[in-house]
Amino acid sequence: MAALEPRLDVCARAIVDALPRDRVIDVVSGFGYAFAVRAQTEWLGWHGTEDALLSWMAANHEATRSEDRGRMASVAAAFDEIVASQVRRRRELAGPAPVDPTSELLEVRVNGAPLSDADVVSILRNWTAGDLGSIAAALGVVVYFLATHQDVQAALRRDDSELAAAIDEILRIDDPFLANRRVVTRAVRIGGVELEAGTIVDLNWTSANRDAAVFGNPDVYRPREHAGANLVYGTGIHVCPGRPLATLELVVATRTLLQRTINIELAADVPAERETYPVGGWRRVPVVLS
C-alpha cells in the first residue's frame, strides 16, 4: 500500500485538475468512475484498459438494476474476457513481466503446480469487479456528504489526519453496500428467531450500520465513538480482505479533491439521484467545485 500511494496520488491529481470549476458536474461518473478505473489499472498493471473498464462498469450497473439474470451473465462473461486478455498478454511477453499483482499471480505455485488461467481469471475478477463499483459508489456517498455538511468539509480541509475514520463513518451513515446473502450451516437462534440449517439469510448491512440500539441517532457524525461498531467492511470470517486497498483509494481520492479545490457544494438546480436496488449509493451527484 505504501508503494502504491504515490502512484494513486498522481492519478487522483490528474482527474481532479481536469474537472471543470464553477459549473455543474456529476461527481459519480466524472470523478468516482474515473478514479476507480485509474486506481485499479495502476494497481494491477492493466494500463490501456481504462475505456473498456468504464464501458463495462456502465453496462454492469444497468444489468444489476434490471435484475435480469441473463443480462447479468452476459456482462459477467464480457468482464471475464477483459481479464483473460490481460492474462494472455502477460503470458505472451517476450521480456521480463512488470512487477504487479497480475504478474505475481502467474508465478504462484500450489502443491508445486501453477494456477490455471481459469483460476487466475477468477481471482482477478473477484478483486476487480467488486472494487470498481464499490469505490465509485463510496466516493459518490462521501462527496455528497461533504457537500451537504459544510462543517465536516471545512474541518477535513483544515486537518485530514483522520480522513480514513471520517470516510468510514460517512459510509456507515449512508452505506452503499446494501446486503449479502448467506446460508445457515447449522440450526441457530438469533434475535428470538429459529433458523434451520440451509436457510438463506440476507444480511442488511445498511440497517445494521444504522441500528438505533447501537448508534442512537444514526445520522449523527461521530467517527471515533462509532468506529468499534462500524460494519461497512463486514465482520468475522467474512470481513473484507480488500479493506486496506479500498481505504487507501478512498483516502487518496478524497484528500486530493479537498486539497485541490476550495469548496464542494451541491448544484442548486439539478437534484441528486439515488441508485436503484440492488445497487446502493447515488446514481448521480451534481456538484459545483470551486
Protein Blocks (a to p, Z undefined) as FASTA:
>chain_A
ZZmmmmmmmmmmmmmmmpcghiacdfklmmmmmmmmmmmmmmnopghilmmmmmmmmmmm
mmmmnopaklmmmmmmmmmmmmmmmmmmmmmpmbdcdddfklmmmmpceehiacdfklmm
mmmmmmmmmmmmmmmmmmmmmmmmmmmmmklmmmmmmomklmmmmmmmmmmmmccbfbac
dddfbdcdeehiacdehiacdddfklmmmcfklnopakbccfklmmmmpcklogajlbcf
klmmmmmmmmmmmmmmmmmpfbdcddfklccdddddfbehjfbdcdddZZ
